[in-house]
Structure formats: structure tokens, C-alpha cells
Amino acid sequence: MQENGILDGILNNISPRQQRATDLTLIIAAKIADKGSALGLAKALNLSYQEALYWMAGIHDFTVSEICKIEEYIGEKLISI
């Protein structure tokens, strides 16, 4: 029960902005995973295999340039302004 209390405390302290950023990062990672493997991503975008795994884990803060590369890789727009 103690562990649940700690986790609940952490989750309750996440701001809406932080939650939205996490959600978007995970959505992008899922779209990359739907397209193929980490090895395929690494080859297509000239990344190391480890970097591709990091991107696909959903914990990377993507730059605009990286998002553009991902859009080309998956053949889909990720950002619409």
C-alpha cells in the first residue's frame, strides 16, 4: 500500500503541461513503432540504434527538426498549426 501512496503523490504533482508533453511524446513514439523497428528508424534517419530505441521508448524530448524527420519517416503530419 505504501508504494501506491508514493506513486499517487507523484502523479498528483504532475502539471497539466507536463502530462500533455508526456502524452504527445508517447503518441509520437507509438506512431514510429507502428511504422517499423528501431533498426529501420536508425537506418532511415541516420541515428545510432541506441538513439532510435530512446526515441521509440517515448522519453525523448523531440526538437522541431526531429519531428520533421519523423513526419517524413512515417509519412504523416504530426503537427498542424
N, C-alpha and C positions, 0 to 999 in steps of 0.2 A: 504494500500500500504506500509506503514511503516514496518509492520510485515514481508512482503515478502522481503524487503530490508535487514532486520536483518538476516532472515533465509538464504538468498543468501550469505550474508557476512560470516556466519558460515560455510556454505557448501563449499565456495570457499577457506576457510583456512584449510580444511582437507587435510592432505598429502595423496599421493597415498598409502603409507604403512598403514596408519590409515584406509583408505577406504577398502583396501584389508582385513585387520583384521576384520573389521565390516562385510564385505560380507561373509567371512568364518564362522564367529560366527553365523550369521543368517542362513546360509546353514545348519550348524550342528543342530541348533535349529529346523529347518524345518524337517530334517531327523528324529529327535527324535519325533516330533509331528506326523509325518506320521506313526510311529511305535505304538503309543498309547498315553495314557493320562499321566498327571503329577503324578497321583497316581500310575499308573503302573510303571513309571520310578522310583519313590521313593521306591517302594517295591523291584523292581529288583536290584537296586543299593544301597539299604540301605541308602537312603537320607531322609531328612525331606521333607514333602510335600512342604514347602516354598522354600527349596533349589531346588527341582525339577521344581517348577514354574519359579524360577530365571533362571535356565538353559534353559528352554523352551522359555523364553522371548527373548533370543538372546542377552543378555547383560553381560553374564558371560565370563571371560577370562579362557578358559579351560586349565588345565595342561595336560601334556602328559599322565599321569596316568588316568585322567578323560576321555580323548579321547579314550584310550584303553578300558575302561569300556563301553563307549558309543558304540564303534565298536562291542563289544560282545552283547550289548543290541539290537542294530538294525540289527546285522548280516551282516554287510557291512564294508569294509575298508574305512576309512576317509582320511588316509594319505598314500601316496605312495612316497617313496624316491628312 
